[in-house]
Amino acid sequence: MNNYDASGHKVGYSSPGLFGTMNHYDNSGHKVGESSPGFFGGINTYDNHGNKTSHSERGLFGGFNHYGK
């Protein structure tokens, strides 16, 4: 899956990892982070050093609510 900025320029890509994770890479192919499933259907996001940067939870009416750290 390719990642784009608000102007439509490609800034990186994501690929599936182990156990339901997604690995995120910049345009040069360097790993910049990872997302993994959390409890109750949420998603936790980590930087390339393993520090948690954000999490997302399913909203009451469908979508996702995104929270920093």
C-alpha positions, 0 to 999 in steps of 0.5 A: 500500500502506498502512502501519499501526503495531502498534495498527492505526492508519494511519501512511502509505503506500508506492507503486512508484517507478522501477527497482523502488523503493518510495517511503514517505510519511507520513499527510500525503503527505510523502516519508519514505524509499525502499526499493530492491533490493540485491544477491542479492535483498536490500532497502536502505532509505533516509531522505528525505535519501538516508542508508541506514537499514537492509537486509534479506536473504533468510533461509536458510529463506525469510523475511527477516533485517532489519539496521539500518545 
